[in-house]
Amino acid sequence: METLNKKKYDFLLFLLESGDAMVCLDARLPDVDVPDSQKANSSLNLIFNLNFRRPIEINEDAISATLAFNGRPHKCRLPFEAVWAIYDPNMKNGQVWEESIPEDMNLADQAASGMVEQTAPAPKPAAKPENKLKSLKTSGKSSAEAKPSAEGTPKTPRDRSHLRVIK
């Protein structure tokens, strides 16, 4: 398991060097420290970037940071055991660790139904700090609902699946 955590750690740092990194994790695991309102979320999505104000600490075991949830700060600890995917929301590339996906969650069904949804990040300032990792805005799991168009026919959600499974 240590090598799997190291791969997640390395990939997160690689993505942060070039911009945003979306971390998908199972917040239900006992070692995950997030607000109670997010504790039951099997696919909590958090965007990290070097240009955010609050500092974060990333080591081979976990990500530690004070994150804002609904405008309220919370000191979070996100162990890599809970992380099941990391990707760049701008470039649509990333990695999924199949063995880390929660057993009760079917990622293929969620992607097909539009349940795995990303939000566009805010524009980044031109200069990046060199040695400080900064954080974060959050994005919870959201669902895309079919809405009727002007003609009364429902629109189908777009397939936004762009994650690949790493075995």
DSSP file (Angstrom, degrees, kcal/mol; ACC not computed):
  #  RESIDUE AA STRUCTURE BP1 BP2  ACC     N-H-->O    O-->H-N    N-H-->O    O-->H-N    TCO  KAPPA ALPHA  PHI   PSI    X-CA   Y-CA   Z-CA
    1    1 A M     >        0   0    0      0, 0.0     4,-2.3     0, 0.0     5,-0.2   0.000 360.0 360.0 360.0 -30.2    0.0    0.0    0.0
    2    2 A E  H  >  +     0   0    0      1,-0.2     4,-2.1     2,-0.2     5,-0.1   0.891 360.0  51.0 -59.9 -39.8    2.9    2.3    0.6
    3    3 A T  H  > S+     0   0    0      2,-0.2     4,-2.0     1,-0.2    -1,-0.2   0.862 108.2  52.8 -68.1 -33.3    3.9    2.3   -3.1
    4    4 A L  H  > S+     0   0    0      2,-0.2     4,-2.1     1,-0.2    -2,-0.2   0.925 109.7  47.9 -65.5 -44.4    0.3    3.1   -4.0
    5    5 A N  H  X S+     0   0    0     -4,-2.3     4,-2.6     1,-0.2    -2,-0.2   0.884 110.0  53.4 -62.2 -38.1    0.3    6.1   -1.7
    6    6 A K  H  X S+     0   0    0     -4,-2.1     4,-2.9     2,-0.2    -1,-0.2   0.886 107.6  50.8 -63.9 -39.8    3.7    7.2   -3.1
    7    7 A K  H  X S+     0   0    0     -4,-2.0     4,-2.4     2,-0.2    -2,-0.2   0.909 111.8  47.1 -64.4 -41.7    2.2    7.1   -6.7
    8    8 A K  H  X S+     0   0    0     -4,-2.1     4,-2.4     2,-0.2    -2,-0.2   0.928 113.5  48.6 -64.3 -45.1   -0.7    9.2   -5.6
    9    9 A Y  H  X S+     0   0    0     -4,-2.6     4,-2.3     2,-0.2    -2,-0.2   0.939 113.3  46.7 -58.7 -50.7    1.7   11.7   -3.9
   10   10 A D  H  X S+     0   0    0     -4,-2.9     4,-2.2     1,-0.2    -1,-0.2   0.898 112.7  49.2 -61.7 -42.2    4.0   11.9   -6.9
   11   11 A F  H  X S+     0   0    0     -4,-2.4     4,-2.3     2,-0.2    -1,-0.2   0.894 109.8  51.6 -67.9 -38.6    1.1   12.4   -9.3
   12   12 A L  H  X S+     0   0    0     -4,-2.4     4,-2.3     2,-0.2    -2,-0.2   0.938 111.5  46.8 -61.3 -47.1   -0.5   15.1   -7.2
   13   13 A L  H  X S+     0   0    0     -4,-2.3     4,-1.4     1,-0.2    -2,-0.2   0.885 109.9  54.7 -62.8 -38.4    2.9   17.0   -7.0
   14   14 A F  H  X S+     0   0    0     -4,-2.2     4,-0.6     1,-0.2     3,-0.3   0.932 111.4  43.8 -60.0 -47.0    3.3   16.6  -10.8
   15   15 A L  H >X S+     0   0    0     -4,-2.3     3,-1.0     1,-0.2     4,-0.8   0.879 109.3  56.6 -67.4 -37.5   -0.1   18.1  -11.5
   16   16 A L  H 3< S+     0   0    0     -4,-2.3    34,-0.4     1,-0.3     3,-0.3   0.794  96.5  65.2 -66.2 -26.8    0.4   20.9   -9.0
   17   17 A E  H 3< S+     0   0    0     -4,-1.4    -1,-0.3    -3,-0.3    -2,-0.2   0.812 112.4  33.8 -62.9 -29.1    3.6   22.0  -10.8
   18   18 A S  H << S-     0   0    0     -3,-1.0     2,-0.4    -4,-0.6    -1,-0.2   0.451 126.4 -81.0-108.7  -1.3    1.6   22.9  -13.9
   19   19 A G  S  < S+     0   0    0     -4,-0.8    31,-0.4    -3,-0.3    -1,-0.1  -0.970  84.6  23.4 148.8-131.0   -1.7   24.2  -12.3
   20   20 A D        -     0   0    0     -2,-0.4     2,-0.4    29,-0.1    29,-0.2  -0.385  46.9-168.4 -79.2 151.9   -4.8   22.7  -10.8
   21   21 A A  E     -A   48   0A   0     27,-2.1    27,-2.9    67,-0.1     2,-0.5  -0.958   9.9-152.1-139.5 121.7   -5.3   19.2   -9.4
   22   22 A M  E     -AB  47  87A   0     65,-3.7    65,-2.2    -2,-0.4     2,-0.5  -0.833  12.0-160.3 -92.6 124.8   -8.7   17.7   -8.6
   23   23 A V  E     -AB  46  86A   0     23,-3.2    23,-2.4    -2,-0.5     2,-0.5  -0.934   1.9-163.1-108.9 122.5   -8.5   15.2   -5.8
   24   24 A C  E     +AB  45  85A   0     61,-3.0    60,-2.5    -2,-0.5    61,-1.4  -0.913  22.1 163.5-105.5 127.1  -11.4   12.7   -5.5
   25   25 A L  E     -AB  44  83A   0     19,-2.3    19,-2.2    -2,-0.5     2,-0.9  -0.942  45.3-111.8-143.5 162.2  -11.6   10.9   -2.2
   26   26 A D    >   -     0   0    0     56,-2.3     3,-1.1    -2,-0.3    16,-0.2  -0.852  26.7-170.8 -94.6 104.3  -13.9    8.8    0.0
   27   27 A A  T 3  S+     0   0    0     14,-2.4     7,-0.2    -2,-0.9    15,-0.2   0.517  73.5  78.0 -75.7  -4.5  -14.6   11.1    3.0
   28   28 A R  T 3   +     0   0    0     13,-0.4    -1,-0.2    12,-0.1    14,-0.1   0.660  66.1 107.8 -80.1 -15.4  -16.3    8.3    4.9
   29   29 A L  S X  S-     0   0    0     -3,-1.1     3,-1.5     1,-0.1    53,-0.0  -0.337  79.2-120.7 -65.4 145.7  -13.0    6.6    5.9
   30   30 A P  T 3  S+     0   0    0      0, 0.0    -1,-0.1     0, 0.0    -3,-0.0   0.781 108.0  53.5 -62.2 -30.4  -12.2    7.0    9.6
   31   31 A D  T 3  S+     0   0    0      2,-0.1     2,-0.4    48,-0.0    -2,-0.1   0.563  84.7 101.7 -83.2  -6.8   -8.9    8.8    9.2
   32   32 A V    <   -     0   0    0     -3,-1.5     2,-0.7    46,-0.1    46,-0.2  -0.654  58.1-159.6 -79.9 126.1  -10.4   11.5    6.9
   33   33 A D  B     +G   77   0B   0     44,-2.7    44,-1.3    -2,-0.4    -2,-0.1  -0.885  35.0 132.1-111.1 101.1  -11.0   14.8    8.8
   34   34 A V        -     0   0    0     -2,-0.7     5,-0.1    42,-0.2    41,-0.1  -0.860  64.8 -68.3-134.5 168.5  -13.5   16.9    6.9
   35   35 A P    >>  -     0   0    0      0, 0.0     3,-2.0     0, 0.0     4,-0.8  -0.222  48.0-112.1 -58.5 152.9  -16.6   18.8    8.2
   36   36 A D  G >4 S+     0   0    0      1,-0.3     3,-0.6     2,-0.2     4,-0.4   0.803 115.9  64.9 -56.5 -31.4  -19.5   16.6    9.3
   37   37 A S  G 34 S+     0   0    0      1,-0.2    -1,-0.3     2,-0.1     3,-0.1   0.710 110.7  36.6 -66.9 -18.8  -21.6   17.8    6.3
   38   38 A Q  G X4 S+     0   0    0     -3,-2.0     3,-2.0     1,-0.1    -1,-0.2   0.467  88.9  96.4-108.0  -5.8  -19.1   16.1    4.0
   39   39 A K  T << S+     0   0    0     -4,-0.8    -2,-0.1    -3,-0.6    -1,-0.1   0.737  83.9  50.6 -62.2 -25.7  -18.3   13.0    6.1
   40   40 A A  T 3  S+     0   0    0     -4,-0.4     2,-0.6    -3,-0.1    -1,-0.3   0.330  83.7 114.2 -92.9   7.5  -20.8   10.8    4.2
   41   41 A N    X   -     0   0    0     -3,-2.0   -14,-2.4     1,-0.2     3,-0.6  -0.703  43.1-173.8 -87.9 115.8  -19.5   11.8    0.8
   42   42 A S  T 3  S+     0   0    0     -2,-0.6    -1,-0.2     1,-0.2    63,-0.1   0.606  86.4  38.3 -82.6 -11.4  -17.9    8.8   -1.1
   43   43 A S  T 3  S+     0   0    0    -17,-0.1     2,-0.4   -19,-0.1    -1,-0.2  -0.422  73.2 169.1-137.1  62.4  -16.8   11.1   -3.9
   44   44 A L  E <   -A   25   0A   0    -19,-2.2   -19,-2.3    -3,-0.6     2,-0.5  -0.627  20.1-155.4 -74.1 126.5  -15.7   14.4   -2.4
   45   45 A N  E     -AC  24 139A   0     94,-1.0    94,-2.3    -2,-0.4     2,-0.4  -0.927  14.0-180.0-111.2 124.0  -13.9   16.5   -5.0
   46   46 A L  E     -AC  23 138A   0    -23,-2.4   -23,-3.2    -2,-0.5     2,-0.5  -0.984  17.6-145.2-125.8 131.4  -11.3   19.1   -4.0
   47   47 A I  E     -AC  22 137A   0     90,-1.9    90,-1.6    -2,-0.4    89,-0.5  -0.847  17.0-169.1 -98.4 128.1   -9.3   21.4   -6.3
   48   48 A F  E     +AC  21 135A   0    -27,-2.9   -27,-2.1    -2,-0.5     2,-0.3  -0.879   9.7 169.5-113.5 147.9   -5.8   22.2   -5.2
   49   49 A N    >   -     0   0    0     85,-0.6     3,-1.2    -2,-0.3   -29,-0.1  -0.980  40.6-126.0-154.5 147.6   -3.6   24.9   -6.8
   50   50 A L  T 3  S+     0   0    0    -34,-0.4    85,-0.1   -31,-0.4    82,-0.1   0.685 105.7  61.3 -67.6 -17.5   -0.2   26.5   -5.8
   51   51 A N  T 3  S+     0   0    0     83,-0.2    -1,-0.2    77,-0.1    84,-0.1   0.406  75.5 110.1 -95.4   2.9   -1.7   30.0   -6.1
   52   52 A F  S <  S-     0   0    0     -3,-1.2    84,-0.2    82,-0.3    83,-0.1  -0.446  72.3-122.5 -77.4 156.5   -4.4   29.7   -3.4
   53   53 A R  S    S+     0   0    0     81,-0.2    83,-0.2    -2,-0.1    -1,-0.1   0.892  86.5  74.9 -68.4 -44.3   -4.0   31.7   -0.2
   54   54 A R  E    S-D  135   0A   0     81,-0.9    81,-3.4    82,-0.1    -2,-0.1  -0.526  82.7-122.6 -79.1 133.1   -4.1   29.1    2.5
   55   55 A P  E     -D  134   0A   0      0, 0.0    11,-0.7     0, 0.0     2,-0.3  -0.374  25.2-161.5 -72.0 150.8   -1.0   26.9    2.8
   56   56 A I  E     -H   65   0B   0     77,-2.4     2,-0.5     9,-0.2    77,-0.4  -0.924  10.0-142.7-127.5 156.5   -1.2   23.1    2.5
   57   57 A E  E     -H   64   0B   0      7,-3.2     7,-3.1    -2,-0.3     2,-0.5  -0.985  16.6-174.0-121.2 125.6    1.1   20.4    3.6
   58   58 A I  E     +H   63   0B   0     -2,-0.5     2,-0.2     5,-0.2     5,-0.2  -0.976  13.0 157.9-122.4 122.0    1.5   17.3    1.4
   59   59 A N        -     0   0    0      3,-2.4    -2,-0.0    -2,-0.5     3,-0.0  -0.749  58.7 -87.0-128.3-177.9    3.6   14.3    2.4
   60   60 A E  S    S+     0   0    0     -2,-0.2   -51,-0.2     1,-0.2   -52,-0.1   0.611 124.5  44.2 -69.5 -10.0    3.6   10.7    1.4
   61   61 A D  S    S-     0   0    0      1,-0.3    19,-2.5    18,-0.1    20,-0.4   0.807 120.7 -18.6 -99.2 -37.7    0.8    9.9    3.9
   62   62 A A  E     - I   0  79B   0     17,-0.3    -3,-2.4    18,-0.1     2,-0.5  -0.969  51.8-109.1-162.5 168.4   -1.7   12.7    3.6
   63   63 A I  E     -HI  58  78B   0     15,-2.0    15,-3.2    -2,-0.3     2,-0.4  -0.966  33.2-169.5-108.3 127.4   -2.7   16.2    2.5
   64   64 A S  E     +HI  57  77B   0     -7,-3.1    -7,-3.2    -2,-0.5     2,-0.3  -0.981  22.4 135.5-121.6 129.8   -3.2   18.6    5.4
   65   65 A A  E     -HI  56  76B   0     11,-1.9    11,-3.6    -2,-0.4     2,-0.8  -0.986  55.8-110.5-164.3 156.1   -4.8   22.0    4.9
   66   66 A T  E     - I   0  75B   0    -11,-0.7     2,-0.3    -2,-0.3     9,-0.3  -0.886  47.7-175.4 -92.8 113.6   -7.3   24.5    6.2
   67   67 A L  E     - I   0  74B   0      7,-2.7     7,-2.4    -2,-0.8     2,-0.5  -0.774  24.3-121.7-113.5 154.6  -10.1   24.4    3.6
   68   68 A A  E     - I   0  73B   0     68,-0.3     2,-0.5    -2,-0.3    70,-0.3  -0.855  24.3-177.2 -99.4 125.7  -13.2   26.5    3.3
   69   69 A F  E >  S- I   0  72B   0      3,-2.8     3,-1.8    -2,-0.5   -31,-0.0  -0.985  80.0 -16.2-120.7 117.1  -16.6   24.6    3.2
   70   70 A N  T 3  S-     0   0    0     -2,-0.5    -1,-0.1     1,-0.3    -2,-0.0   0.872 130.7 -53.5  53.4  39.6  -19.6   26.9    2.6
   71   71 A G  T 3  S+     0   0    0      1,-0.2    -1,-0.3    -3,-0.0    -3,-0.0   0.444 117.3 111.7  80.4  -0.4  -17.4   29.8    3.6
   72   72 A R  E <   - I   0  69B   0     -3,-1.8    -3,-2.8     2,-0.0    -1,-0.2  -0.917  65.9-126.8-110.8 129.4  -16.2   28.3    6.9
   73   73 A P  E     - I   0  68B   0      0, 0.0     2,-0.3     0, 0.0    -5,-0.2  -0.432  27.3-178.9 -72.7 145.7  -12.6   27.2    7.4
   74   74 A H  E     - I   0  67B   0     -7,-2.4    -7,-2.7    -2,-0.1     2,-0.7  -0.972  30.0-125.9-145.3 128.5  -12.0   23.6    8.6
   75   75 A K  E     - I   0  66B   0     -2,-0.3     2,-0.3    -9,-0.3    -9,-0.3  -0.657  40.9-166.9 -76.0 113.4   -8.6   22.0    9.3
   76   76 A C  E     - I   0  65B   0    -11,-3.6   -11,-1.9    -2,-0.7     2,-0.4  -0.726  23.0-163.7-107.8 150.5   -8.7   18.9    7.1
   77   77 A R  E     -GI  33  64B   0    -44,-1.3   -44,-2.7    -2,-0.3   -13,-0.2  -0.985   9.5-175.1-130.1 122.0   -6.5   15.8    6.9
   78   78 A L  E     - I   0  63B   0    -15,-3.2   -15,-2.0    -2,-0.4   -46,-0.1  -0.854  12.2-153.9-121.8  92.8   -6.9   13.7    3.8
   79   79 A P  E >>  - I   0  62B   0      0, 0.0     3,-1.7     0, 0.0     4,-0.5  -0.361  22.8-123.8 -67.2 145.9   -4.9   10.5    3.9
   80   80 A F  G >4 S+     0   0    0    -19,-2.5     3,-0.6     1,-0.3   -18,-0.1   0.702 107.0  73.2 -64.5 -18.6   -3.9    9.1    0.5
   81   81 A E  G 34 S+     0   0    0    -20,-0.4    -1,-0.3     1,-0.2   -19,-0.1   0.821  98.0  49.2 -61.7 -29.1   -5.7    5.8    1.4
   82   82 A A  G <4 S+     0   0    0     -3,-1.7   -56,-2.3   -57,-0.1     2,-0.4   0.652  90.5  97.1 -84.1 -16.6   -8.9    7.7    0.8
   83   83 A V  E <<  +B   25   0A   0     -3,-0.6   -58,-0.3    -4,-0.5     3,-0.1  -0.597  38.5 166.4 -78.8 127.8   -7.9    9.1   -2.6
   84   84 A W  E     +     0   0A   0    -60,-2.5    13,-2.5    -2,-0.4     2,-0.3   0.509  64.8  18.9-117.7  -9.2   -9.2    7.2   -5.5
   85   85 A A  E     -BE  24  96A   0    -61,-1.4   -61,-3.0    11,-0.2     2,-0.4  -0.973  51.4-174.7-158.0 147.1   -8.5    9.6   -8.4
   86   86 A I  E     +BE  23  95A   0      9,-2.3     9,-3.0    -2,-0.3     2,-0.3  -0.985  22.6 155.9-139.9 131.5   -6.4   12.7   -9.2
   87   87 A Y  E     -BE  22  94A   0    -65,-2.2   -65,-3.7    -2,-0.4     7,-0.3  -0.976  46.0-108.6-152.0 166.2   -6.7   14.7  -12.4
   88   88 A D  E  >> - E   0  93A   0      5,-3.1     4,-1.6    -2,-0.3     5,-0.9  -0.877  24.2-159.6 -95.6 110.5   -6.2   18.0  -14.1
   89   89 A P  T  45S+     0   0    0      0, 0.0    -1,-0.1     0, 0.0   -68,-0.1   0.726  89.3  51.2 -67.7 -19.5   -9.7   19.5  -14.7
   90   90 A N  T  45S+     0   0    0    -70,-0.1   -69,-0.0     1,-0.1    -2,-0.0   0.882 118.2  33.5 -81.6 -40.9   -8.3   21.9  -17.4
   91   91 A M  T  45S-     0   0    0      2,-0.2    -1,-0.1    -3,-0.1     3,-0.1   0.537  99.1-131.0 -94.3  -8.3   -6.4   19.3  -19.5
   92   92 A K  T  <5 +     0   0    0     -4,-1.6     2,-0.4     1,-0.2    -2,-0.0   0.831  66.6 119.0  60.6  35.2   -8.9   16.4  -18.9
   93   93 A N  E   < +E   88   0A   0     -5,-0.9    -5,-3.1    70,-0.0     2,-0.3  -0.962  27.9 115.4-127.9 151.6   -6.1   14.0  -18.0
   94   94 A G  E     -E   87   0A   0     -2,-0.4     2,-0.4    -7,-0.3    70,-0.3  -0.969  49.7 -88.3 179.1-167.1   -5.6   12.1  -14.8
   95   95 A Q  E     -E   86   0A   0     -9,-3.0    -9,-2.3    -2,-0.3     2,-0.4  -0.989  17.5-160.0-135.9 142.9   -5.4    8.8  -13.0
   96   96 A V  E     -Ef  85 165A   0     68,-1.6    70,-2.5    -2,-0.4     2,-0.9  -0.982  13.0-147.6-118.1 132.1   -7.9    6.5  -11.2
   97   97 A W  E >>  - f   0 166A   0    -13,-2.5     3,-2.0    -2,-0.4     4,-0.6  -0.856  10.5-163.7-101.2 101.1   -6.7    3.9   -8.8
   98   98 A E  G >4 S+     0   0    0     -2,-0.9     3,-1.0    68,-0.8    -1,-0.2   0.827  85.6  57.1 -55.5 -39.4   -9.2    1.1   -9.2
   99   99 A E  G 34 S+     0   0    0      1,-0.2    -1,-0.3    -3,-0.1     4,-0.1   0.651 106.4  51.7 -69.9 -14.0   -8.3   -0.6   -6.0
  100  100 A S  G <4 S+     0   0    0     -3,-2.0    -1,-0.2   -16,-0.2    -2,-0.2   0.530  80.7 109.9 -98.7  -8.4   -9.0    2.6   -4.0
  101  101 A I  S << S-     0   0    0     -3,-1.0   -18,-0.1    -4,-0.6   -76,-0.0  -0.485  83.9-100.8 -68.0 133.8  -12.5    3.2   -5.4
  102  102 A P    >   -     0   0    0      0, 0.0     3,-1.8     0, 0.0    -1,-0.1  -0.292  26.1-129.9 -56.3 137.3  -15.1    2.6   -2.7
  103  103 A E  T 3  S+     0   0    0      1,-0.3    -2,-0.1    -4,-0.1    -3,-0.0   0.809 105.6  53.3 -61.3 -31.8  -16.8   -0.8   -3.2
  104  104 A D  T 3  S+     0   0    0      2,-0.0     2,-0.5   -62,-0.0    -1,-0.3   0.369  96.3  82.5 -87.4   6.6  -20.3    0.6   -3.0
  105  105 A M    <   -     0   0    0     -3,-1.8     2,-0.8   -63,-0.1     3,-0.1  -0.945  61.9-157.8-115.4 128.7  -19.7    3.2   -5.7
  106  106 A N     >  -     0   0    0     -2,-0.5     4,-1.8     1,-0.2     3,-0.2  -0.874   6.9-171.8-104.1 101.2  -19.8    2.4   -9.5
  107  107 A L  H  > S+     0   0    0     -2,-0.8     4,-2.6     1,-0.2     5,-0.2   0.844  82.9  56.4 -62.6 -37.0  -17.8    5.1  -11.2
  108  108 A A  H  > S+     0   0    0      1,-0.2     4,-2.3     2,-0.2    -1,-0.2   0.912 107.9  47.7 -64.0 -42.1  -18.8    4.0  -14.7
  109  109 A D  H  > S+     0   0    0      2,-0.2     4,-1.8     1,-0.2     6,-0.2   0.896 112.7  49.3 -64.8 -39.8  -22.5    4.5  -13.8
  110  110 A Q  H  <>S+     0   0    0     -4,-1.8     5,-2.9     2,-0.2     6,-0.8   0.914 112.0  47.5 -66.1 -42.8  -21.8    7.9  -12.3
  111  111 A A  H ><5S+     0   0    0     -4,-2.6     3,-0.8     1,-0.2    49,-0.6   0.908 112.3  49.9 -65.2 -41.4  -19.8    9.1  -15.3
  112  112 A A  H 3<5S+     0   0    0     -4,-2.3    -1,-0.2     1,-0.2    -2,-0.2   0.839 113.8  44.9 -66.8 -33.0  -22.5    7.9  -17.7
  113  113 A S  T 3<5S-     0   0    0     -4,-1.8    31,-0.3    -5,-0.2    -1,-0.2   0.438 117.6-109.8 -92.0   1.4  -25.3    9.6  -15.8
  114  114 A G  T < 5S+     0   0    0     -3,-0.8    30,-0.3    -4,-0.5    -3,-0.2   0.635  79.3 130.0  83.9  13.5  -23.3   12.9  -15.4
  115  115 A M      < +     0   0    0     -5,-2.9     2,-1.0    -6,-0.2    27,-0.7   0.825  58.2  70.9 -72.6 -30.8  -22.8   12.4  -11.6
  116  116 A V  S    S+     0   0    0     -6,-0.8     2,-0.4    -9,-0.2    44,-0.2  -0.771  74.7 168.5 -87.6 103.7  -19.0   13.1  -11.8
  117  117 A E        -     0   0    0     -2,-1.0     2,-0.3    25,-0.2    25,-0.1  -0.920  22.1-154.9-123.9 139.5  -19.1   16.8  -12.6
  118  118 A Q        -     0   0    0     -2,-0.4     2,-0.4   -29,-0.1    23,-0.0  -0.825   6.9-143.8-112.9 154.9  -16.3   19.3  -12.6
  119  119 A T        -     0   0    0     -2,-0.3    20,-0.0    20,-0.0    -2,-0.0  -0.896  29.5-105.8-112.6 148.5  -16.5   23.1  -12.1
  120  120 A A        -     0   0    0     -2,-0.4     2,-0.1     1,-0.1   -30,-0.0  -0.549  38.2-127.0 -72.5 130.8  -14.3   25.5  -14.0
  121  121 A P        -     0   0    0      0, 0.0     3,-0.1     0, 0.0    -1,-0.1  -0.344  28.1 -95.4 -75.5 160.2  -11.5   26.9  -11.7
  122  122 A A        -     0   0    0      1,-0.1     0, 0.0    -2,-0.1     0, 0.0  -0.379  54.0 -85.5 -68.7 152.2  -10.9   30.6  -11.3
  123  123 A P        -     0   0    0      0, 0.0    -1,-0.1     0, 0.0    -3,-0.0  -0.278  47.1-124.0 -59.1 146.4   -8.2   32.1  -13.5
  124  124 A K        -     0   0    0     -3,-0.1     4,-0.1     1,-0.1   -72,-0.0  -0.693  19.2-112.4 -94.6 143.8   -4.7   31.8  -12.1
  125  125 A P        -     0   0    0      0, 0.0    -1,-0.1     0, 0.0   -74,-0.0  -0.323  31.0-114.6 -65.1 159.4   -2.4   34.8  -11.5
  126  126 A A  S    S+     0   0    0      2,-0.0     2,-0.3    -2,-0.0    -2,-0.0   0.894  94.6  62.0 -67.8 -42.3    0.7   34.9  -13.8
  127  127 A A        -     0   0    0    -76,-0.0     0, 0.0     0, 0.0     0, 0.0  -0.660  68.3-156.6 -92.5 141.3    3.4   34.4  -11.1
  128  128 A K        -     0   0    0     -2,-0.3     2,-0.2    -4,-0.1   -77,-0.1  -0.919  22.1-117.1-113.0 139.6    3.6   31.2   -9.0
  129  129 A P        -     0   0    0      0, 0.0     5,-0.1     0, 0.0   -79,-0.0  -0.521  25.9-145.1 -68.7 144.8    5.2   31.0   -5.6
  130  130 A E  S    S+     0   0    0     -2,-0.2   -80,-0.0     1,-0.1     0, 0.0   0.940  81.3  20.1 -83.2 -48.0    8.1   28.6   -5.8
  131  131 A N  S    S+     0   0    0      2,-0.0     2,-0.5     1,-0.0    -1,-0.1   0.349 103.3  83.5-110.8   7.5    8.4   26.7   -2.6
  132  132 A K        -     0   0    0    -82,-0.1     2,-0.5   -75,-0.0   -75,-0.1  -0.944  62.8-145.8-117.2 128.1    5.0   27.0   -0.9
  133  133 A L        -     0   0    0     -2,-0.5   -77,-2.4   -77,-0.4     2,-0.3  -0.794  24.4-170.8 -87.1 127.2    2.1   24.8   -1.7
  134  134 A K  E     - D   0  55A   0     -2,-0.5   -85,-0.6   -79,-0.3     2,-0.3  -0.805  10.4-126.6-119.2 160.2   -1.1   26.8   -1.4
  135  135 A S  E     -CD  48  54A   0    -81,-3.4   -81,-0.9    -2,-0.3   -87,-0.1  -0.820  18.8 -23.8-137.7 171.1   -4.7   25.7   -1.5
  136  136 A L  E     +     0   0A   0    -89,-0.5     2,-0.3    -2,-0.3   -68,-0.3   0.763  11.7 178.5 174.7 143.6   -7.9   25.4   -2.2
  137  137 A K  E     -C   47   0A   0    -90,-1.6   -90,-1.9   -70,-0.1     2,-0.3  -0.938  40.3-132.4-124.4 158.4  -11.5   25.6   -3.3
  138  138 A T  E     -C   46   0A   0     -2,-0.3     2,-0.3   -70,-0.3   -92,-0.2  -0.757  17.8-173.1-114.4 156.8  -13.9   22.8   -3.0
  139  139 A S  E     -C   45   0A   0    -94,-2.3   -94,-1.0    -2,-0.3     3,-0.1  -0.910  14.4-155.5-145.6 116.3  -16.4   21.1   -5.2
  140  140 A G        -     0   0    0     -2,-0.3     2,-0.2   -96,-0.2   -23,-0.1  -0.276  41.1 -72.6 -82.8 175.0  -18.7   18.5   -3.9
  141  141 A K        -     0   0    0    -25,-0.1     2,-0.3    -2,-0.1    -1,-0.2  -0.491  57.7-176.8 -66.5 132.6  -20.4   15.8   -5.9
  142  142 A S        -     0   0    0    -27,-0.7     2,-0.4    -2,-0.2   -25,-0.2  -0.941  17.4-134.6-131.7 156.6  -23.2   17.3   -8.1
  143  143 A S        -     0   0    0     -2,-0.3     2,-0.6   -27,-0.1   -28,-0.2  -0.882  10.6-135.2-113.7 144.5  -25.7   15.7  -10.4
  144  144 A A        -     0   0    0     -2,-0.4     2,-0.3   -31,-0.3   -29,-0.0  -0.858  25.4-157.4 -95.6 121.9  -26.6   16.8  -13.9
  145  145 A E        -     0   0    0     -2,-0.6     2,-0.4    11,-0.1    10,-0.1  -0.754  20.1-114.1-101.0 146.3  -30.4   16.7  -14.3
  146  146 A A        -     0   0    0     -2,-0.3    10,-0.1     8,-0.1    -1,-0.0  -0.658  37.0-168.8 -75.9 127.8  -32.2   16.5  -17.6
  147  147 A K        -     0   0    0     -2,-0.4     8,-2.0     8,-0.2     2,-0.1  -0.935  24.7-109.6-119.9 142.3  -34.1   19.7  -18.2
  148  148 A P  B     -J  154   0C   0      0, 0.0     2,-0.1     0, 0.0     5,-0.0  -0.446  32.0-140.2 -69.5 142.3  -36.7   20.3  -20.9
  149  149 A S    >   -     0   0    0      4,-2.0     3,-1.6    -2,-0.1     6,-0.0  -0.207  39.7 -81.1 -87.8-173.4  -35.7   22.6  -23.7
  150  150 A A  T 3  S+     0   0    0      1,-0.3    -1,-0.0     2,-0.1     0, 0.0   0.824 132.7  52.6 -60.9 -31.9  -37.9   25.2  -25.3
  151  151 A E  T 3  S-     0   0    0      2,-0.2    -1,-0.3     1,-0.0     0, 0.0   0.555 118.1-111.9 -81.3  -7.6  -39.5   22.5  -27.5
  152  152 A G  S <  S+     0   0    0     -3,-1.6    -2,-0.1     1,-0.3    -1,-0.0   0.465  77.0 126.7  92.1   2.3  -40.3   20.4  -24.4
  153  153 A T        -     0   0    0      1,-0.0    -4,-2.0    -6,-0.0    -1,-0.3  -0.790  63.8-114.0 -93.3 137.2  -37.8   17.6  -25.2
  154  154 A P  B     -J  148   0C   0      0, 0.0     2,-0.3     0, 0.0    -8,-0.1  -0.401  21.8-131.2 -71.7 143.0  -35.4   16.7  -22.4
  155  155 A K        -     0   0    0     -8,-2.0    -8,-0.2    -2,-0.1     3,-0.0  -0.716  20.2-131.2 -86.6 142.7  -31.7   17.4  -22.8
  156  156 A T        -     0   0    0     -2,-0.3   -11,-0.1   -10,-0.1   -43,-0.0  -0.737  28.1-102.8 -93.7 145.6  -29.4   14.5  -21.9
  157  157 A P        -     0   0    0      0, 0.0     2,-0.2     0, 0.0   -43,-0.1  -0.350  39.8-108.5 -65.4 145.3  -26.4   15.2  -19.7
  158  158 A R        -     0   0    0    -44,-0.1     2,-0.8     1,-0.1   -14,-0.1  -0.478  28.6-114.4 -72.9 143.5  -23.1   15.4  -21.5
  159  159 A D        +     0   0    0     -2,-0.2   -47,-0.1     1,-0.1    -1,-0.1  -0.716  37.5 175.4 -78.5 114.5  -20.7   12.5  -20.9
  160  160 A R        +     0   0    0     -2,-0.8     2,-0.3   -49,-0.6    -1,-0.1   0.125  26.1 137.3-107.2  18.9  -17.8   14.1  -19.0
  161  161 A S        +     0   0    0    -50,-0.2    -2,-0.1     1,-0.2   -44,-0.0  -0.519   5.5 141.7 -72.7 128.3  -15.8   10.9  -18.4
  162  162 A H        +     0   0    0     -2,-0.3     2,-0.3     2,-0.0   -68,-0.3   0.177  34.3 111.4-147.8  11.8  -12.1   11.5  -19.0
  163  163 A L        -     0   0    0    -70,-0.1     2,-0.4   -76,-0.1   -68,-0.1  -0.679  52.6-149.0 -90.8 147.0  -10.5    9.5  -16.3
  164  164 A R        -     0   0    0    -70,-0.3   -68,-1.6    -2,-0.3     2,-0.5  -0.915  16.0-119.4-117.0 147.3   -8.6    6.4  -17.1
  165  165 A V  E     -f   96   0A   0     -2,-0.4     2,-0.6   -70,-0.2   -68,-0.2  -0.700  21.1-154.3 -86.3 128.5   -8.2    3.4  -14.9
  166  166 A I  E      f   97   0A   0    -70,-2.5   -68,-0.8    -2,-0.5   -71,-0.0  -0.911 360.0 360.0-103.9 121.3   -4.6    2.5  -13.9
  167  167 A K              0   0    0     -2,-0.6    -1,-0.1   -70,-0.1   -70,-0.1   0.404 360.0 360.0-105.1 360.0   -4.1   -1.2  -13.1
